[in-house]
């Protein structure tokens, strides 16, 4: 059997210490004859009881680099694990990566015949019943090796957290928090592996990781594996690893001046600088010329994936259920689209979507169906996804990765591209950049040792053929809307400059120069009339389906918000984003009302002709009937109000409404700025709560320890709910009892205080105690929840503020 990995590594039999015979035969059965560099450097160190930190290019074989040492260590130690004890743990940031690792582990165990029981624990269950069933299976069968995501592994090893919150340090706040009984014990754990370790911290799993590490023995082996390492891993390295071995595998390119790369040598990354409204046409032209291949297209938001999935499915693989008008309309749409896109000869097209807000069952079905499609078998397969599918996933035979826009986190760029060119195979990657500031991203990636080469812009002739040469009639874009008004604006600014001394006019000139500079970058490109016509065709499809129309608006808004949060904000600046061209690229029928559009040249956007948004139908007849009914009721109410206003019956109400409108503030703050302010306020509030809870917890623990009177301790032991109630009230009850206990030998001092019976009667007379004692035993355990709910209820009553919500009129959970 031919090896599926590069032949520059040594054979597996050369490893020291040598692998066991069952493991060598299993690796040979998988088709791996030689080791990759990361395997050759990592397996000996990890197998000899050393902690490791491994950084290697994506697709270099890191999964076997930790699975083989785990099985070898367990086999050499000959651990005798009980039914509930675990010998090894593998933590992955996403469910898909955990399932993939678990599948490889099962294959290795099957081929080696080792008697270890693996178990997969991931989140995403549709109900609490399914979660309980999964935990019961784990308790019944037991597990020697656990593979899963941080949240569910925390529940298994530390007990499920109820009625409380975790801090970043993994501790439960004093305001509440009870843990259930752990389903597995890590007392004899031998090894733990963090796959894509930097991503685990980026996704906010720090508290769960800290809680998991607190339940592990200190004498263990730890491995951190990733294609990119960040400074945030320093904390885990200092607390969880002991004298680790750092393995950093570099890729050298002999053919270019760049001697070092962070990507495989078989991966070619290209970039295309083009206006944002031409990305869709470029993708379709690339598919038309490249042939039947497997593509992954990355977007920055889940809303964009949903929108373009429905749009491309309607365009490339229409079905009667998603095309209004039946077979005749579907045939007409195919004929119109054939002018701008022709699938490769005798090839079918399939479109798939995958993002983090999908139901887990749909995510798993999409992943399995796309992975099962073979490359080059007369089928063009498109997977539209977010960064949830950018880390570690080994999807077979991916030929090309297309990035609609660069990732918000630049570290994810190499991981996105790494879904192709895996295990020594060749692969292509393409990223779109808007002209202007985004071109600096090329140099930014070069500093990170990720070289890119320019890609040719693809043109389409009138007969539908695609070439790299522009047509003879291609002309440079001219902005007629701004040229006519330019002289008048300059004259007005000169007059203002003379009147105001030049201050305000100079500022306006400066702003106008910035806007014109951005527009000049777009004007460098010849006009692409075929791309513009394609977008008009797409808008014609959008106007027939309200679901696509609503999702398009939401996708555009979410993209703008995501762009404003870019970590490389000095490159991706919202003020320099050609937002009007972005709206055109999303095939919007009209521009939504949003603060980010203020001061932008909205005259360059042409709304769809004769547009009545209320007339855009939903394809689901039941949902459409419900929508029309609500619309009719709203129109009737508006008509009744207008008639009453005309007759003068609601004059007083109109005056009151006018007064309210005058008092109402004009909100000119952008959504992104408002969200940042809310996040900062929430963080400050959380810090205050943590400080208050920490002080209260210390005081309560001190008071409980200083109670010496056996009668008091006996009374608290007989009534646990009473003790909880007295702690939760944060009043003087515990202090009185403590002083009574300490002054029990001095009757005069004790007489001045309340008696024990009076203190207990006062605590029991509270409303919280009465409601808790009358409830069931299960409800008694949730006394912290009752206190918290009451506090929240009081705050909401005192501060009744309406929150802004964007309701697109659909739900992600709806069945198609």
Buried (B, 14 or more C-beta within 10 A) or exposed (E): EEEEBBEEBEEBEEBEEBBBEBBBBBBBBBEBBBBBBBBBBBBBBBBEBBBBBBBBBBBBBBBBBBBBBBBBBBBEEEBEBEEBBBBBBBBBBBBBBBBBBBEBBEBBBEBBEBEBBBBBBBBBBEEEEEBEEBBEEBBEEBBBBBBBBBBBBBBBBBBBBBBBBBBEEBBBBBBBBBBEEBBBBBEBBBBBBBBBBBBBBBBEBBBBBBBBBEBBEEEBBBBBBBBBBEEEBEEBBEEBBEEBBEBEBEBEEEEEEEEEBBBBBBBBBBBBBBBBBBBBBBBBBBBBEBBBBBBBBBBBBBBBBBBBBBBBBBBBBBEEEBBEEEEEBBEEBEEEBEBBBBBBEEBBBBBBBBBBBBEBEBBBBBBEEBBEBEBEEEBBBBBBBBBBBBBBBBBBBBBBBBBBBBBBBBBBBBBBBBBBBBBBBEBBBBBBBBBBBBBBBBEBBEEBBBBBEEBEBBBBEEEBEBEEEBBEEEEEEEBEEBEEEEEEEEEEBEEBBEEEEBEEBBEBBEEBEEBBEBBEBBBEBBBBBBBBBBBEBBBBBBBBBBBBBBBBBBBBBBBBBBBBBBEBEEBBBBBBBBBBBBBBBBBBBBBBEBBBBEEBBEEBBEEBEEEEEEEBBBBBEEBEEEBEEEEEEEEEEEEEEEEBEEEEEBEEEEEEEEEEEEEEEEEEEBBBEEBEEEEEEEEEEEEEBBEBBBEBBEBBEEBBEBBEBEEBBEBBEEBEBBBBBBBBBEEBBBEBBBBBBBBBEEEEEBEEBBEBEEBBEBBBEBEBBEEBBEBEEEBBBBBBBBBBEEEEEEEEEEEEEEEEEEEBBBEEEEEE
